[in-house]
Amino acid sequence: MKKLIVLIVIMSSSYLASAQNGFSDILAAGVEAANKYANSYTAPAAEAFTYNLASGWYESGKVLDPGKFKLQIRVQGTFAPDDKKSFVLDPLEYERIIQSSYDATGNPSANISVTFGDGGTTPRLVGTALGENDPDQTLVITSRESTTNFLLQEDMITLAQGIGNAGFDVVPAAFFQAGIGLGAGLEFKARFIPKIETGEVETGLYGAGLQWEFTQLFAREDGTANLPVAVSVLAAFTRLDASYDFEDGAVVEGRDQLLETKTNAFTVAAIASTKFKVLNFYGGLNYVTGNSTTDLKGTYTFNSSTVIFPVSSTIEDPLSLKSDVSGMLGTLGSKLTLGAFNLTVDYTFGAFDTASASIFFRI
């Protein structure tokens, strides 16, 4: 069981380690420029994980009978649309931001210029945390003395890669999920991953939901079903806490450097399913809302001079990013019952599509 839990944690958090290559080095451009870049870079991944966590809460419109229990292992992956794998970066916009930040330092007057590594200044697509930069993309930040145009400083920053660079095309999640019948047409659900550290990544997940089958109101007096389908409604909440303890970047050193993410996902769904003995089909209409907060914590030291930090400087906990999500999703799936064991597969359609599969047993 311990090995299985570790495997689930690795699946749920692998994207963190693969999506943060060089992430902290953008701080060399100054906190304001770094905040703009980091928001564009992380927001699509935050959206994808929120939609992922909001999915997979049901496999039938029929709830468990009172006192009945089920335990399942669920694995799901959320696919990133192509337009979420990149964003347009305009060097001249960053030039204006960095110039303003430099002017506020009180250092000698200087003119800042920002170009891509090949010298270009035309806006171009660069990778988000869901994409990649192929080839690598760099920003060159140059400072020249205002009156003589003498070169004062030049910094080259390699932009962070995303999960595409590691061969991933989905945001994965895996967790345990359980349910128990409460009676009166109610089923309580819970999902969880114990908080475990694997390498540089620490992940924990928990959630709870309540499903009510209102077609039970139309049952016959002897308690048998009076309708060929089961229809119910569900409300659920999922919380993910994840952190990635990364090493010093090529430009920025420091200590206790940590990327910490907290994601909350709320789901309200209307569900309908068939009521056959072996093979059943189900579908649902889901409203999802949620938010994700990502904090870059720790101490970041610029021992060698940079345009914004011309002398040794240290900053603490420089970035805090937040992304909000809401939208409608539709789910279609099937469930195969083999005695006490059940197999399910389903697909959720929306802004981010999610494929899900589970195996569980009932007692």
C-alpha positions as CSV (number, residue, x, y, z in Angstrom):
1,M,0.0,0.0,0.0
2,K,2.9,2.4,0.8
3,K,4.3,1.9,-2.7
4,L,0.9,2.6,-4.3
5,I,0.5,5.8,-2.3
6,V,4.0,7.0,-3.4
7,L,3.1,6.2,-7.0
8,I,-0.1,8.2,-6.8
9,V,1.8,11.2,-5.3
10,I,4.4,11.0,-8.1
11,M,1.7,11.0,-10.7
12,S,-0.2,13.9,-9.1
13,S,2.9,16.1,-8.8
14,S,5.3,15.2,-11.6
15,Y,4.3,18.2,-13.6
16,L,5.6,20.6,-10.9
17,A,9.2,19.4,-11.2
18,S,9.2,19.3,-15.0
19,A,7.6,22.7,-15.4
20,Q,9.9,24.9,-13.3
21,N,13.3,24.7,-15.1
22,G,14.9,28.1,-14.7
23,F,11.7,29.7,-13.3
24,S,13.4,31.8,-10.6
25,D,15.9,33.3,-13.0
26,I,13.3,35.7,-14.4
27,L,13.7,37.6,-11.1
28,A,16.9,39.1,-12.6
29,A,14.5,41.3,-14.7
30,G,13.0,42.8,-11.5
31,V,10.0,41.8,-9.4
32,E,7.4,43.7,-11.5
33,A,8.6,42.1,-14.8
34,A,8.9,38.7,-13.1
35,N,5.3,39.0,-11.8
36,K,4.0,39.7,-15.3
37,Y,5.9,36.8,-16.8
38,A,5.0,34.4,-14.0
39,N,1.3,35.1,-14.3
40,S,1.3,34.4,-18.0
41,Y,3.5,31.3,-17.5
42,T,1.6,29.7,-14.6
43,A,-2.1,30.6,-15.2
44,P,-2.9,27.9,-17.8
45,A,-1.5,25.1,-15.6
46,A,-3.5,26.5,-12.6
47,E,-6.6,26.4,-14.8
48,A,-5.9,22.9,-16.0
49,F,-5.4,21.5,-12.5
50,T,-8.5,23.2,-11.2
51,Y,-10.6,21.6,-13.9
52,N,-8.8,18.3,-13.3
53,L,-9.6,18.3,-9.6
54,A,-13.2,19.2,-10.2
55,S,-13.7,16.1,-12.4
56,G,-14.2,12.4,-11.5
57,W,-16.7,12.7,-8.6
58,Y,-19.3,10.3,-9.9
59,E,-19.9,7.1,-11.9
60,S,-23.6,6.7,-11.6
61,G,-26.8,8.6,-10.9
62,K,-27.7,5.9,-8.4
63,V,-26.3,6.3,-4.8
64,L,-25.1,3.5,-2.5
65,D,-27.7,1.8,-0.3
66,P,-27.6,2.7,3.4
67,G,-24.5,1.3,5.1
68,K,-22.9,0.2,1.8
69,F,-19.3,1.3,1.2
70,K,-17.0,1.6,-1.8
71,L,-13.3,2.3,-2.2
72,Q,-11.7,3.2,-5.6
73,I,-8.4,4.3,-7.1
74,R,-9.0,7.0,-9.7
75,V,-6.5,8.2,-12.3
76,Q,-7.2,11.1,-14.6
77,G,-5.5,13.4,-17.0
78,T,-6.4,16.9,-18.3
79,F,-5.4,17.8,-21.8
80,A,-4.0,21.2,-22.5
81,P,-5.5,23.1,-25.5
82,D,-2.8,24.3,-27.9
83,D,-3.7,27.9,-27.2
84,K,-2.8,27.3,-23.5
85,K,0.7,26.0,-24.2
86,S,2.1,29.4,-25.2
87,F,1.6,33.1,-24.8
88,V,2.8,36.2,-26.6
89,L,5.8,37.9,-25.1
90,D,6.5,41.5,-26.2
91,P,10.1,42.5,-25.4
92,L,9.3,46.2,-25.7
93,E,6.5,45.9,-23.1
94,Y,9.0,44.3,-20.7
95,E,11.5,47.0,-21.6
96,R,9.1,49.7,-20.4
97,I,8.4,47.7,-17.1
98,I,12.1,47.1,-16.5
99,Q,13.1,50.8,-17.3
100,S,10.5,52.0,-14.8
101,S,11.8,49.5,-12.1
102,Y,15.4,50.6,-12.8
103,D,14.5,54.3,-12.5
104,A,13.0,53.6,-9.1
105,T,16.2,52.1,-7.8
106,G,18.0,55.5,-7.6
107,N,21.0,54.1,-9.6
108,P,22.8,56.4,-12.1
109,S,20.6,57.2,-15.1
110,A,20.6,54.5,-17.8
111,N,18.6,53.4,-20.8
112,I,17.3,49.8,-20.7
113,S,16.7,47.7,-23.8
114,V,15.2,44.2,-24.0
115,T,15.5,41.8,-27.0
116,F,15.2,38.1,-27.6
117,G,18.4,36.2,-27.7
118,D,18.6,36.5,-31.5
119,G,18.3,40.3,-31.3
120,G,14.6,40.4,-32.3
121,T,12.1,42.7,-30.7
122,T,8.9,41.5,-32.5
123,P,6.5,39.8,-30.1
124,R,6.6,36.0,-30.3
125,L,5.0,32.9,-28.7
126,V,6.9,31.4,-25.7
127,G,6.0,28.4,-23.6
128,T,3.7,28.4,-20.6
129,A,4.0,25.8,-17.8
130,L,1.9,23.5,-20.1
131,G,4.1,23.9,-23.2
132,E,7.8,24.2,-24.2
133,N,10.3,26.4,-25.8
134,D,11.8,24.6,-28.8
135,P,14.4,26.0,-29.3
136,D,15.2,27.6,-26.0
137,Q,14.1,31.2,-25.7
138,T,16.2,33.9,-24.0
139,L,15.7,37.6,-23.1
140,V,18.7,39.9,-23.2
141,I,18.4,42.9,-20.9
142,T,20.9,45.7,-21.6
143,S,21.7,48.8,-19.6
144,R,23.6,51.7,-21.2
145,E,24.7,55.0,-19.7
146,S,22.2,57.7,-20.7
147,T,24.6,60.4,-22.1
148,T,27.5,58.3,-23.5
149,N,25.6,55.1,-24.5
150,F,28.4,53.2,-22.7
151,L,27.5,49.6,-21.9
152,L,26.9,49.2,-18.2
153,Q,25.4,45.7,-17.9
154,E,24.0,42.9,-20.0
155,D,22.0,40.0,-18.7
156,M,20.7,37.0,-20.6
157,I,17.8,35.1,-19.0
158,T,16.7,31.7,-20.4
159,L,12.9,31.5,-20.1
160,A,11.4,28.6,-18.2
161,Q,10.4,25.4,-19.9
162,G,7.0,23.7,-19.4
163,I,5.9,20.1,-19.1
164,G,6.0,19.7,-22.9
165,N,9.8,19.8,-22.7
166,A,9.6,16.7,-20.6
167,G,7.3,14.9,-23.0
168,F,4.1,15.4,-21.1
169,D,0.9,16.4,-22.9
170,V,-1.5,16.1,-19.9
171,V,-1.8,17.3,-16.3
172,P,-2.1,14.1,-14.3
173,A,-3.8,13.3,-11.0
174,A,-4.4,10.1,-9.1
175,F,-6.1,9.6,-5.7
176,F,-8.2,7.3,-3.5
177,Q,-11.9,8.0,-3.5
178,A,-14.5,6.5,-1.1
179,G,-18.2,6.6,-0.7
180,I,-20.8,5.4,1.9
181,G,-24.6,5.3,1.7
182,L,-26.3,7.3,4.3
183,G,-29.9,6.6,3.5
184,A,-32.7,9.0,2.4
185,G,-31.1,8.9,-1.1
186,L,-27.8,10.4,0.1
187,E,-24.2,9.2,-0.4
188,F,-21.2,10.8,1.2
189,K,-18.0,10.9,-0.8
190,A,-14.3,11.6,0.1
191,R,-11.1,11.7,-1.8
192,F,-7.5,11.9,-0.5
193,I,-3.8,11.5,-0.9
194,P,-1.8,11.4,2.3
195,K,0.8,14.2,2.4
196,I,4.0,12.6,1.3
197,E,7.3,14.0,0.2
198,T,9.0,12.4,-2.9
199,G,12.3,14.0,-3.8
200,E,11.8,17.7,-4.2
201,V,8.0,17.5,-4.4
202,E,5.5,17.3,-1.6
203,T,1.8,16.8,-2.4
204,G,-1.4,16.3,-0.4
205,L,-5.0,16.2,-1.6
206,Y,-8.4,15.9,0.1
207,G,-12.0,16.5,-0.8
208,A,-15.6,15.7,0.1
209,G,-18.9,15.6,-1.6
210,L,-22.6,14.8,-1.1
211,Q,-24.8,13.2,-3.8
212,W,-28.5,13.0,-3.5
213,E,-30.6,10.7,-5.8
214,F,-34.0,12.3,-6.1
215,T,-35.5,9.6,-8.3
216,Q,-35.8,7.6,-5.1
217,L,-38.7,9.8,-4.3
218,F,-40.6,8.0,-7.1
219,A,-39.9,4.5,-5.9
220,R,-42.7,2.0,-5.4
221,E,-44.1,1.4,-1.9
222,D,-42.0,-1.8,-1.6
223,G,-38.8,0.3,-2.3
224,T,-38.2,-1.0,-5.8
225,A,-37.4,1.4,-8.6
226,N,-40.2,2.9,-10.6
227,L,-38.0,4.6,-13.3
228,P,-35.5,3.1,-15.8
229,V,-32.9,5.7,-15.0
230,A,-31.3,7.2,-11.8
231,V,-31.0,10.9,-11.5
232,S,-29.2,12.8,-8.8
233,V,-27.4,16.0,-7.9
234,L,-24.0,16.4,-6.4
235,A,-21.9,19.1,-4.6
236,A,-18.2,18.5,-4.0
237,F,-15.0,20.3,-3.0
238,T,-11.4,19.3,-3.6
239,R,-8.2,20.9,-2.2
240,L,-4.6,20.2,-3.4
241,D,-1.5,21.4,-1.6
242,A,1.7,21.0,-3.5
243,S,5.2,22.3,-3.2
244,Y,8.4,22.0,-5.2
245,D,11.8,22.6,-3.5
246,F,14.1,23.6,-6.3
247,E,17.8,24.3,-6.6
248,D,19.4,27.7,-7.2
249,G,19.0,29.1,-10.7
250,A,21.8,30.0,-13.0
251,V,21.4,33.7,-12.3
252,V,19.7,33.8,-8.8
253,E,21.0,32.0,-5.8
254,G,19.5,31.8,-2.3
255,R,18.1,29.5,0.3
256,D,14.8,27.8,1.2
257,Q,13.6,28.4,-2.4
258,L,10.1,26.9,-2.7
259,L,7.3,27.0,-5.2
260,E,4.0,26.4,-3.3
261,T,0.7,25.9,-4.9
262,K,-2.8,25.7,-3.3
263,T,-5.7,24.8,-5.5
264,N,-9.4,24.7,-4.6
265,A,-12.1,23.2,-6.9
266,F,-15.8,23.3,-6.3
267,T,-18.3,21.2,-8.4
268,V,-22.0,21.1,-8.6
269,A,-23.4,18.5,-11.0
270,A,-26.7,17.0,-12.3
271,I,-26.2,13.3,-13.1
272,A,-28.2,10.6,-14.9
273,S,-27.4,7.0,-15.5
274,T,-29.0,3.7,-16.7
275,K,-29.8,0.9,-14.2
276,F,-28.7,-2.4,-15.8
277,K,-26.9,-5.1,-13.9
278,V,-23.6,-5.3,-15.7
279,L,-22.9,-2.4,-18.1
280,N,-24.2,1.0,-17.5
281,F,-23.8,4.5,-19.0
282,Y,-23.9,7.8,-17.2
283,G,-23.6,11.5,-18.0
284,G,-23.6,14.7,-16.2
285,L,-23.7,18.5,-16.5
286,N,-21.2,20.1,-14.1
287,Y,-20.6,23.7,-13.0
288,V,-17.1,24.3,-11.8
289,T,-15.5,27.1,-10.0
290,G,-12.2,27.4,-8.2
291,N,-9.0,29.2,-7.6
292,S,-5.3,28.5,-7.4
293,T,-2.6,30.4,-5.5
294,T,1.1,30.0,-6.3
295,D,3.7,31.5,-4.1
296,L,7.5,31.8,-4.8
297,K,9.0,31.7,-1.3
298,G,12.4,31.8,0.1
299,T,15.5,34.1,-0.1
300,Y,16.8,35.1,-3.6
301,T,20.3,36.7,-3.8
302,F,21.9,38.4,-6.7
303,N,25.6,38.0,-5.9
304,S,26.8,39.1,-9.4
305,S,25.4,42.3,-10.7
306,T,22.3,42.5,-12.9
307,V,20.6,45.4,-14.7
308,I,18.0,45.8,-11.9
309,F,20.3,44.7,-9.1
310,P,23.7,46.2,-9.9
311,V,25.0,45.4,-6.4
312,S,24.5,42.3,-4.3
313,S,20.8,42.3,-3.3
314,T,18.5,39.9,-1.5
315,I,14.7,39.7,-1.7
316,E,12.3,37.5,0.3
317,D,9.2,35.7,-0.9
318,P,9.0,37.7,-4.2
319,L,5.9,36.4,-6.0
320,S,2.3,35.5,-5.2
321,L,0.1,34.6,-8.1
322,K,-3.6,33.8,-8.2
323,S,-5.8,32.3,-10.9
324,D,-9.7,32.0,-10.8
325,V,-11.7,29.5,-12.9
326,S,-15.3,29.0,-13.6
327,G,-17.2,27.2,-16.3
328,M,-19.6,24.5,-17.5
329,L,-18.4,20.9,-18.2
330,G,-20.2,17.9,-19.6
331,T,-19.3,14.2,-18.7
332,L,-20.1,11.0,-20.5
333,G,-18.9,7.6,-19.2
334,S,-19.6,3.9,-18.7
335,K,-19.4,1.5,-15.8
336,L,-18.8,-2.3,-15.9
337,T,-19.9,-4.3,-12.9
338,L,-18.2,-7.6,-12.2
339,G,-19.6,-8.8,-8.9
340,A,-18.2,-6.5,-6.1
341,F,-15.7,-4.9,-8.5
342,N,-16.4,-2.1,-10.9
343,L,-14.5,-0.5,-13.7
344,T,-15.3,3.0,-15.0
345,V,-14.1,5.2,-17.8
346,D,-15.4,8.7,-18.6
347,Y,-14.5,11.8,-20.5
348,T,-15.3,15.4,-19.4
349,F,-15.7,18.1,-22.1
350,G,-15.0,21.8,-21.5
351,A,-12.4,24.5,-21.6
352,F,-9.9,21.7,-20.6
353,D,-10.9,18.1,-21.4
354,T,-10.3,15.4,-18.8
355,A,-10.1,11.6,-19.3
356,S,-10.7,9.5,-16.2
357,A,-10.6,5.8,-15.2
358,S,-11.1,4.0,-12.0
359,I,-11.3,0.6,-10.4
360,F,-13.3,0.0,-7.2
361,F,-15.0,-2.5,-5.0
362,R,-18.2,-2.3,-3.0
363,I,-19.0,-4.0,0.3
